[in-house]
Amino acid sequence: MSKHEFMLEASSRANVGKGASRRLRRLENGIPAIVYGGTKAPTNITLMHNHLMHMVENEAFFASIVTLSIDGVEEEVVIKAMQRHPAKPRIMHADFQRVSADKPLHVKIPLHFINQDISVGVKEGGGLVSHLMNELEISCLPRYLPKYIEVDLINLDVGHSLHIADLKLPEGVSSVALSHGESGNHAVISITAPRKVEAEPAAAAAATSKKPAAAKKPDAAAPAKK
């Protein structure tokens, strides 16, 4: 990844608080944000909404080192949290963490699933795929940060699951969950057998499809001959 693949312009912000943030969003189309970590004190900043909105449309943004230019001074950061409006396509707030080349990052990375439709469990067993996780929290130095982690389902059969320990993590990357021991080895994806629909018994089907024949009325007695 090039250094400036994701670059955001920002300005430092002195006015803080809910009222100031509301005015910023309403009058300046800005987003209140904060940068923290490293050896510096936290810094309140303002970002332009349209610029950040364009960035977050790219999945790789959330797993990349972002160059943040604050009043012309560049810092390398990763996005740690983002608050969105519950009903509108609008970002309300963003948190960024400073990056140090020699200190590990804890970042959530998207999972990319491949060979799902041709996996053994789906193609031969007719199974149903259940995604139990869509991202994985990892720990790594900034230079090893991957944009995504690939999960290959080609050999996954019906009734089986892939767990975090089954994933092939890139060089220099480890799972935060697995650092807590076996209890953190959560299932990532599974293939379950399709539900069987029991056929209606033949006798019952025949009974419901046929109506009983109407009884014939007896012929009227012929008049007696005199």
C-alpha positions as CSV (number, residue, x, y, z in Angstrom):
1,M,0.0,0.0,0.0
2,S,1.4,3.4,-0.9
3,K,1.8,5.9,1.9
4,H,-0.9,8.3,0.6
5,E,-3.5,5.7,-0.6
6,F,-5.9,7.2,2.0
7,M,-5.3,10.8,2.9
8,L,-7.6,13.1,4.9
9,E,-7.3,16.8,5.4
10,A,-8.3,18.0,8.9
11,S,-8.1,21.1,11.0
12,S,-7.7,21.3,14.8
13,R,-10.8,22.2,16.8
14,A,-10.9,24.2,20.0
15,N,-14.7,24.3,20.5
16,V,-15.9,21.0,21.9
17,G,-19.2,19.7,23.3
18,K,-22.5,18.7,21.9
19,G,-23.6,22.2,21.0
20,A,-20.4,22.9,19.1
21,S,-20.6,19.6,17.3
22,R,-24.2,20.2,16.2
23,R,-23.2,23.6,14.8
24,L,-20.3,22.1,13.0
25,R,-22.4,19.4,11.3
26,R,-25.2,21.8,10.4
27,L,-23.4,24.9,9.3
28,E,-20.0,23.7,8.0
29,N,-20.9,20.2,6.8
30,G,-18.1,19.0,9.0
31,I,-17.5,16.0,11.3
32,P,-16.1,16.2,14.8
33,A,-13.4,13.7,15.4
34,I,-10.5,12.9,17.8
35,V,-7.0,11.6,17.4
36,Y,-5.3,9.9,20.3
37,G,-2.5,7.5,21.2
38,G,1.3,7.7,20.9
39,T,3.2,10.2,22.9
40,K,1.0,13.2,22.1
41,A,-2.1,14.4,23.9
42,P,-5.5,13.7,22.3
43,T,-6.4,16.2,19.6
44,N,-9.9,17.3,18.6
45,I,-10.2,17.8,14.9
46,T,-12.7,18.6,12.1
47,L,-13.1,16.6,8.9
48,M,-15.1,17.4,5.8
49,H,-18.1,15.1,5.7
50,N,-18.1,14.5,2.0
51,H,-14.4,13.6,1.9
52,L,-14.7,11.0,4.7
53,M,-17.9,9.6,3.3
54,H,-16.2,8.9,0.1
55,M,-13.3,7.2,1.9
56,V,-15.5,4.8,3.9
57,E,-17.2,3.5,0.8
58,N,-14.0,1.6,0.2
59,E,-13.8,-1.5,2.5
60,A,-10.0,-1.2,2.5
61,F,-10.1,2.1,4.4
62,F,-11.0,0.3,7.6
63,A,-7.9,-1.9,7.4
64,S,-5.3,0.7,6.2
65,I,-2.9,3.2,7.5
66,V,-4.4,6.6,6.9
67,T,-2.4,9.7,6.4
68,L,-4.1,12.5,8.4
69,S,-3.0,16.0,7.6
70,I,-3.9,18.3,10.6
71,D,-3.3,21.9,9.8
72,G,-0.6,20.8,7.3
73,V,1.2,18.4,9.7
74,E,0.9,14.7,8.7
75,E,0.3,11.8,11.1
76,E,-0.3,8.2,10.3
77,V,-3.4,6.8,12.0
78,V,-6.0,4.0,11.8
79,I,-9.7,4.5,12.3
80,K,-10.9,2.9,15.5
81,A,-14.5,3.9,15.8
82,M,-17.2,5.7,13.7
83,Q,-20.6,6.8,14.7
84,R,-23.3,7.0,12.0
85,H,-26.7,8.6,12.1
86,P,-29.4,6.0,12.8
87,A,-31.6,7.0,9.9
88,K,-29.6,9.2,7.5
89,P,-26.5,8.5,5.4
90,R,-24.4,10.7,7.6
91,I,-21.3,10.2,9.8
92,M,-21.6,11.8,13.2
93,H,-18.2,11.2,14.8
94,A,-14.9,9.4,14.2
95,D,-12.0,8.2,16.4
96,F,-8.5,7.8,15.0
97,Q,-5.5,6.2,16.7
98,R,-1.9,7.2,16.0
99,V,0.4,4.6,14.5
100,S,3.9,3.8,15.7
101,A,6.1,1.7,13.5
102,D,7.4,-0.4,16.4
103,K,4.1,-0.9,18.3
104,P,1.5,-3.5,17.4
105,L,-1.9,-2.5,16.3
106,H,-5.2,-4.0,17.2
107,V,-7.5,-3.7,14.2
108,K,-10.6,-5.5,12.9
109,I,-10.0,-6.9,9.4
110,P,-12.7,-8.1,7.0
111,L,-12.9,-11.7,6.1
112,H,-13.2,-12.6,2.4
113,F,-14.8,-16.1,1.8
114,I,-13.9,-17.9,-1.4
115,N,-15.0,-21.2,-3.1
116,Q,-18.3,-21.1,-1.2
117,D,-20.5,-22.3,-4.1
118,I,-18.1,-25.1,-5.1
119,S,-17.2,-26.3,-1.6
120,V,-17.7,-30.0,-0.9
121,G,-20.6,-29.4,1.5
122,V,-22.5,-27.2,-0.9
123,K,-21.8,-28.7,-4.2
124,E,-22.0,-32.4,-3.2
125,G,-24.0,-32.3,0.0
126,G,-26.4,-29.5,-0.8
127,G,-25.6,-27.9,2.5
128,L,-26.3,-24.4,3.7
129,V,-23.6,-21.9,4.6
130,S,-23.8,-20.0,7.9
131,H,-21.5,-17.0,8.3
132,L,-20.8,-16.6,12.0
133,M,-18.1,-13.9,11.7
134,N,-17.5,-11.3,9.0
135,E,-14.4,-9.7,10.5
136,L,-11.5,-10.7,12.8
137,E,-9.6,-8.6,15.3
138,I,-5.9,-9.0,14.7
139,S,-2.6,-7.8,16.2
140,C,0.4,-6.8,14.1
141,L,3.0,-4.2,13.4
142,P,1.8,-1.5,11.0
143,R,4.0,-2.9,8.2
144,Y,2.3,-6.3,8.3
145,L,-1.3,-4.9,8.3
146,P,-3.4,-6.8,5.7
147,K,-6.4,-5.4,4.0
148,Y,-8.4,-8.6,4.4
149,I,-8.0,-12.2,5.4
150,E,-9.0,-14.9,2.9
151,V,-11.1,-17.9,4.1
152,D,-11.2,-20.9,1.7
153,L,-14.2,-23.1,1.9
154,I,-13.3,-25.6,-0.8
155,N,-12.8,-28.6,1.5
156,L,-15.5,-27.8,4.1
157,D,-18.1,-30.5,4.3
158,V,-21.6,-30.7,5.7
159,G,-21.7,-30.7,9.5
160,H,-18.3,-29.1,9.8
161,S,-17.0,-25.6,10.7
162,L,-13.9,-23.5,10.3
163,H,-12.6,-21.9,13.5
164,I,-10.2,-19.0,14.0
165,A,-7.3,-21.4,14.5
166,D,-8.0,-22.9,11.1
167,L,-7.5,-19.6,9.3
168,K,-4.2,-19.0,7.5
169,L,-3.1,-15.6,8.8
170,P,-0.4,-13.6,6.9
171,E,3.1,-13.2,8.2
172,G,3.4,-11.2,11.3
173,V,-0.3,-11.3,12.1
174,S,-2.0,-12.9,15.1
175,S,-5.5,-13.3,16.3
176,V,-6.5,-11.3,19.4
177,A,-9.1,-13.8,20.4
178,L,-6.7,-16.7,20.3
179,S,-4.3,-14.9,22.6
180,H,-6.8,-15.6,25.3
181,G,-6.5,-19.4,24.9
182,E,-8.7,-22.1,23.5
183,S,-11.9,-20.3,24.7
184,G,-11.2,-17.7,22.0
185,N,-11.2,-20.2,19.2
186,H,-14.6,-19.1,17.9
187,A,-16.3,-20.7,14.9
188,V,-16.1,-18.5,11.8
189,I,-18.3,-20.3,9.3
190,S,-20.1,-23.6,9.0
191,I,-22.1,-25.7,6.6
192,T,-25.3,-27.4,7.8
193,A,-27.4,-30.0,6.3
194,P,-30.6,-28.8,4.5
195,R,-33.9,-29.5,6.3
196,K,-35.7,-32.5,5.1
197,V,-39.4,-32.2,4.2
198,E,-41.2,-35.4,5.0
199,A,-43.4,-36.6,2.2
200,E,-47.0,-37.2,3.0
201,P,-47.8,-40.8,3.4
202,A,-49.1,-42.3,0.1
203,A,-52.3,-43.5,1.7
204,A,-53.1,-40.2,3.1
205,A,-52.3,-38.4,-0.1
206,A,-54.6,-40.8,-2.0
207,A,-57.4,-40.2,0.5
208,T,-57.2,-36.5,0.2
209,S,-57.0,-36.5,-3.6
210,K,-60.1,-38.8,-4.1
211,K,-63.6,-38.0,-3.0
212,P,-65.9,-40.9,-2.1
213,A,-68.2,-41.9,-5.0
214,A,-71.8,-41.0,-4.5
215,A,-74.1,-43.9,-3.6
216,K,-76.5,-45.0,-6.4
217,K,-80.2,-44.7,-5.6
218,P,-82.1,-48.0,-6.0
219,D,-84.2,-48.3,-9.1
220,A,-87.9,-47.6,-8.6
221,A,-90.0,-50.9,-8.4
222,A,-91.7,-51.8,-11.7
223,P,-95.4,-51.6,-11.5
224,A,-97.1,-55.1,-10.9
225,K,-98.8,-56.7,-13.9
226,K,-102.4,-57.4,-13.5
